[in-house]
């Protein structure tokens, strides 16, 4: 998730505290596309007059790019984090409505998955179309490391965390890599 700065054009520092309280994590609201960030970085949206946020390209629905949005269009956004001290807010534009992740993937559930990619700190697995989980290197079987797994390989994982607002799932790899 990308942390983004909110531009609150006000002389009173308490105004930001009030704005932060108005938009707690999980708040869903309609915003207006104000502009497209240069270099395809994301989309600037206006939450209310004088309150503009950047939705980073990584927080757009899968398959969407900033170029898919038009100035003046209304979009649904979800607040994912708020930092009143630094005047920052995390937000995303959700994809098509689906059942909450916590209902589809309760913590403790064992799921068959496919290794999607290997990163230095773990293994990304595909649980279902457009649903990914990260198995952190500390959640791999003893004696294994991310590089032991191969993209495309079938594995079994156990769901260990679900962060609904940020649409993130943490998993523990149960299957040993095929050697």
C-alpha positions as a Markdown table, in Angstrom:
| # | Residue | x | y | z |
|---|---|---|---|---|
| 1 | Unk | 0.0 | 0.0 | 0.0 |
| 2 | Unk | 1.2 | 3.5 | -0.8 |
| 3 | Unk | 1.0 | 6.2 | 1.8 |
| 4 | Unk | -0.2 | 9.4 | 0.3 |
| 5 | Unk | -0.2 | 13.0 | 1.4 |
| 6 | Unk | -3.4 | 14.8 | 1.7 |
| 7 | Unk | -3.4 | 18.5 | 0.8 |
| 8 | Unk | -5.6 | 20.3 | 3.4 |
| 9 | Unk | -5.5 | 24.0 | 2.6 |
| 10 | Unk | -6.2 | 25.4 | 6.0 |
| 11 | Unk | -4.4 | 27.7 | 8.4 |
| 12 | Unk | -5.6 | 25.7 | 11.5 |
| 13 | Unk | -3.7 | 22.6 | 12.5 |
| 14 | Unk | -6.8 | 21.3 | 14.3 |
| 15 | Unk | -8.6 | 21.1 | 11.0 |
| 16 | Unk | -6.5 | 18.1 | 10.0 |
| 17 | Unk | -7.3 | 16.3 | 13.2 |
| 18 | Unk | -11.0 | 16.8 | 12.5 |
| 19 | Unk | -10.5 | 15.6 | 8.9 |
| 20 | Unk | -8.6 | 12.5 | 10.1 |
| 21 | Unk | -11.4 | 11.7 | 12.5 |
| 22 | Unk | -13.9 | 12.1 | 9.8 |
| 23 | Unk | -12.2 | 9.5 | 7.6 |
| 24 | Unk | -11.3 | 6.5 | 9.8 |
| 25 | Unk | -9.8 | 3.3 | 8.3 |
| 26 | Unk | -12.5 | 1.4 | 6.3 |
| 27 | Unk | -14.4 | 4.5 | 5.4 |
| 28 | Unk | -15.9 | 4.1 | 1.9 |
| 29 | Unk | -16.8 | 7.3 | 0.0 |
| 30 | Unk | -17.3 | 8.7 | -3.4 |
| 31 | Unk | -14.5 | 11.0 | -4.6 |
| 32 | Unk | -14.0 | 12.9 | -7.8 |
| 33 | Unk | -11.0 | 12.3 | -10.1 |
| 34 | Unk | -9.1 | 15.7 | -10.0 |
| 35 | Unk | -6.1 | 14.7 | -12.2 |
| 36 | Unk | -3.8 | 11.9 | -13.3 |
| 37 | Unk | -0.4 | 12.0 | -11.6 |
| 38 | Unk | 2.5 | 12.5 | -14.0 |
| 39 | Unk | 4.5 | 9.4 | -15.0 |
| 40 | Unk | 1.5 | 7.1 | -14.4 |
| 41 | Unk | 2.1 | 7.2 | -10.6 |
| 42 | Unk | -1.6 | 7.2 | -9.8 |
| 43 | Unk | -4.8 | 9.2 | -9.6 |
| 44 | Unk | -5.5 | 12.4 | -7.6 |
| 45 | Unk | -9.0 | 12.3 | -6.1 |
| 46 | Unk | -10.8 | 15.0 | -4.2 |
| 47 | Unk | -12.5 | 13.7 | -1.1 |
| 48 | Unk | -14.1 | 17.0 | -0.3 |
| 49 | Unk | -13.3 | 20.6 | -1.2 |
| 50 | Unk | -9.7 | 21.4 | -0.5 |
| 51 | Unk | -8.9 | 17.8 | 0.4 |
| 52 | Unk | -7.1 | 15.9 | -2.3 |
| 53 | Unk | -5.5 | 12.5 | -2.1 |
| 54 | Unk | -3.3 | 10.4 | -4.4 |
| 55 | Unk | -4.4 | 6.8 | -5.0 |
| 56 | Unk | -1.2 | 5.1 | -6.0 |
| 57 | Unk | -1.3 | 2.9 | -9.1 |
| 58 | Unk | -0.7 | -0.2 | -6.9 |
| 59 | Unk | -4.0 | 0.7 | -5.1 |
| 60 | Unk | -6.1 | 0.6 | -8.3 |
| 61 | Unk | -8.2 | -2.5 | -9.2 |
| 62 | Unk | -6.2 | -5.3 | -10.8 |
| 63 | Unk | -5.8 | -4.6 | -14.5 |
| 64 | Unk | -6.6 | -0.9 | -14.2 |
| 65 | Unk | -4.0 | 1.9 | -14.9 |
| 66 | Unk | -4.2 | 5.6 | -14.2 |
| 67 | Unk | -5.0 | 6.1 | -17.9 |
| 68 | Unk | -8.3 | 4.3 | -17.4 |
| 69 | Unk | -9.6 | 7.2 | -15.2 |
| 70 | Unk | -11.0 | 10.5 | -16.5 |
| 71 | Unk | -10.9 | 13.9 | -14.8 |
| 72 | Unk | -14.4 | 14.7 | -13.3 |
| 73 | Unk | -15.4 | 11.1 | -13.0 |
| 74 | Unk | -16.7 | 9.9 | -9.6 |
| 75 | Unk | -15.0 | 6.9 | -8.1 |
| 76 | Unk | -15.5 | 4.8 | -4.9 |
| 77 | Unk | -12.5 | 4.9 | -2.5 |
| 78 | Unk | -11.7 | 3.1 | 0.7 |
| 79 | Unk | -9.5 | 4.6 | 3.4 |
| 80 | Unk | -6.8 | 2.1 | 4.5 |
| 81 | Unk | -4.7 | 4.1 | 6.9 |
| 82 | Unk | -4.7 | 7.5 | 8.6 |
| 83 | Unk | -1.8 | 9.4 | 10.1 |
| 84 | Unk | -3.0 | 12.7 | 11.6 |
| 85 | Unk | 0.5 | 13.6 | 12.7 |
| 86 | Unk | 2.1 | 13.4 | 9.3 |
| 87 | Unk | -1.1 | 14.5 | 7.5 |
| 88 | Unk | -1.2 | 11.2 | 5.5 |
| 89 | Unk | -3.9 | 8.9 | 4.4 |
| 90 | Unk | -3.8 | 5.5 | 2.7 |
| 91 | Unk | -6.6 | 4.8 | 0.2 |
| 92 | Unk | -7.4 | 2.5 | -2.6 |
| 93 | Unk | -10.0 | 2.1 | -5.3 |
| 94 | Unk | -11.6 | -1.3 | -4.8 |
| 95 | Unk | -12.4 | -3.7 | -7.6 |
| 96 | Unk | -15.7 | -5.4 | -8.2 |
| 97 | Unk | -17.7 | -6.1 | -5.1 |
| 98 | Unk | -17.0 | -9.6 | -3.6 |
| 99 | Unk | -17.6 | -11.3 | -0.3 |
| 100 | Unk | -15.2 | -10.0 | 2.3 |
| 101 | Unk | -11.8 | -11.8 | 2.4 |
| 102 | Unk | -12.4 | -12.7 | 6.0 |
| 103 | Unk | -15.5 | -14.7 | 5.0 |
| 104 | Unk | -13.9 | -16.3 | 2.0 |
| 105 | Unk | -10.5 | -17.0 | 3.7 |
| 106 | Unk | -10.9 | -17.2 | 7.5 |
| 107 | Unk | -7.7 | -17.4 | 9.6 |
| 108 | Unk | -6.7 | -21.0 | 10.0 |
| 109 | Unk | -8.2 | -22.2 | 6.7 |
| 110 | Unk | -6.0 | -24.5 | 4.6 |
| 111 | Unk | -6.1 | -23.7 | 0.9 |
| 112 | Unk | -4.6 | -25.1 | -2.3 |
| 113 | Unk | -2.7 | -22.4 | -4.1 |
| 114 | Unk | -0.2 | -21.8 | -6.9 |
| 115 | Unk | 3.1 | -20.1 | -6.5 |
| 116 | Unk | 2.8 | -16.8 | -8.3 |
| 117 | Unk | 6.2 | -15.1 | -7.7 |
| 118 | Unk | 9.3 | -15.2 | -5.4 |
| 119 | Unk | 10.5 | -12.1 | -3.6 |
| 120 | Unk | 13.4 | -11.6 | -1.3 |
| 121 | Unk | 11.2 | -11.7 | 1.8 |
| 122 | Unk | 8.8 | -14.5 | 0.8 |
| 123 | Unk | 6.6 | -16.2 | -1.7 |
| 124 | Unk | 3.4 | -14.8 | -3.3 |
| 125 | Unk | 0.7 | -17.4 | -4.0 |
| 126 | Unk | -2.5 | -17.2 | -6.0 |
| 127 | Unk | -5.5 | -18.4 | -4.0 |
| 128 | Unk | -8.1 | -17.6 | -6.6 |
| 129 | Unk | -8.3 | -15.3 | -9.7 |
| 130 | Unk | -7.1 | -11.9 | -8.5 |
| 131 | Unk | -6.7 | -13.1 | -4.9 |
| 132 | Unk | -3.0 | -13.3 | -3.7 |
| 133 | Unk | -1.4 | -14.0 | -0.4 |
| 134 | Unk | 2.1 | -13.5 | 0.9 |
| 135 | Unk | 3.9 | -16.2 | 2.7 |
| 136 | Unk | 6.7 | -14.3 | 4.5 |
| 137 | Unk | 10.0 | -16.1 | 4.8 |
| 138 | Unk | 9.3 | -16.6 | 8.5 |
| 139 | Unk | 6.2 | -18.6 | 7.5 |
| 140 | Unk | 7.9 | -21.1 | 5.3 |
| 141 | Unk | 8.5 | -24.7 | 6.4 |
| 142 | Unk | 11.7 | -25.1 | 8.5 |
| 143 | Unk | 14.9 | -25.3 | 6.4 |
| 144 | Unk | 13.3 | -23.7 | 3.3 |
| 145 | Unk | 13.8 | -20.3 | 1.8 |
| 146 | Unk | 11.8 | -18.4 | -0.9 |
| 147 | Unk | 14.2 | -19.4 | -3.7 |
| 148 | Unk | 13.3 | -23.1 | -3.1 |
| 149 | Unk | 9.9 | -22.6 | -4.6 |
| 150 | Unk | 9.1 | -22.4 | -8.3 |
| 151 | Unk | 6.4 | -20.1 | -9.9 |
| 152 | Unk | 3.5 | -22.2 | -11.2 |
| 153 | Unk | 4.0 | -25.0 | -8.6 |
| 154 | Unk | 1.0 | -26.1 | -6.6 |
| 155 | Unk | 1.2 | -25.7 | -2.8 |
| 156 | Unk | -0.9 | -25.8 | 0.3 |
| 157 | Unk | -1.1 | -22.8 | 2.6 |
| 158 | Unk | -2.7 | -21.9 | 5.8 |
| 159 | Unk | -4.3 | -18.4 | 6.1 |
| 160 | Unk | -2.6 | -16.6 | 9.1 |
| 161 | Unk | -3.8 | -13.0 | 8.7 |
| 162 | Unk | -6.4 | -11.1 | 6.7 |
| 163 | Unk | -6.3 | -7.3 | 6.5 |
| 164 | Unk | -9.7 | -6.5 | 5.0 |
| 165 | Unk | -9.2 | -2.7 | 4.5 |
| 166 | Unk | -5.9 | -3.2 | 2.7 |
| 167 | Unk | -7.1 | -6.3 | 0.9 |
| 168 | Unk | -4.0 | -8.3 | 2.0 |
| 169 | Unk | -3.7 | -11.9 | 3.1 |
| 170 | Unk | -0.8 | -13.5 | 5.0 |
| 171 | Unk | -0.3 | -17.2 | 4.6 |
| 172 | Unk | 2.0 | -20.0 | 6.0 |
| 173 | Unk | 3.3 | -22.4 | 3.4 |
| 174 | Unk | 2.6 | -26.0 | 4.5 |
| 175 | Unk | 3.9 | -27.8 | 1.4 |
| 176 | Unk | 7.5 | -28.4 | 1.0 |
| 177 | Unk | 9.0 | -27.3 | -2.4 |
| 178 | Unk | 9.3 | -30.0 | -5.1 |
| 179 | Unk | 13.0 | -30.8 | -5.6 |
